[in-house]
């Protein structure tokens, strides 16, 4: 979300000419849908950063953002992982959200609590997935929200069941609703004839199998709860300030 803060010239001139009046500041921002908004506020009454943070919690992306994943797997099954650096980024984000000053409005502390819960859970998810990619699939069993529902993928990665059979069933299920199911399946199944086939198949089972199965049970999947909290916070902002909305960009 982009912000543009400014003190209006009229308000500044009024402040200079008559000290009994406060300067009027204007804050504008753009949400994730490229819709622009504007509000005016008295900077002697409302702290600029506190207001900006609260607007982001209601309209923006950064307040609920998660650091970039700890690992990546390319189509050749090659793994890059920065678990330590990722955990440090999670810690920094947690401290920032925990200490971020917000306006005392209904929904503000609910938003903070949810953001911290989502952050903790998603960071744990990413670390365990990275550990599995590096050769420790049993680590996935430590992720309680999906331990039972997604265990078939862990069994396959551990070698307790037929990896390729689980992989082929996963591909069939994933491609069933694809607009070009045959092409989808052919792209996946080509891994069997390419170099490093076993690593490619394990990467598919980990990411498209366990990963996609697990994301359904993450707190970030509860879009309705986050939207409800944001709506409550937006309502509180509109009680305090007149918010002008501009037409959204195409």
Buried (B, 14 or more C-beta within 10 A) or exposed (E): BEEEBEEEEEBBEBBEEEEEEBBBBBBBBBBEEEBBBBBBBEBEEBBEEBBBBBBBBBBBEEBBBBBEBBBBBEEEBEBEBBBEEBBEBBEEBBEEBEEBEBBEBEBBEBBBEBBBEBBEBBBBBBBBBBBBBEEEBEBBBEBEBBBEEBBBBBBBBBEEEEBBEBBBBBBBEBBEEEEEEEEBBEBBBEBEEEEBBEBBBBBBBBBBBBBBBBBEBBBBBEEEBBEBBBEBBBEBBEEBBEBEEEEEEE
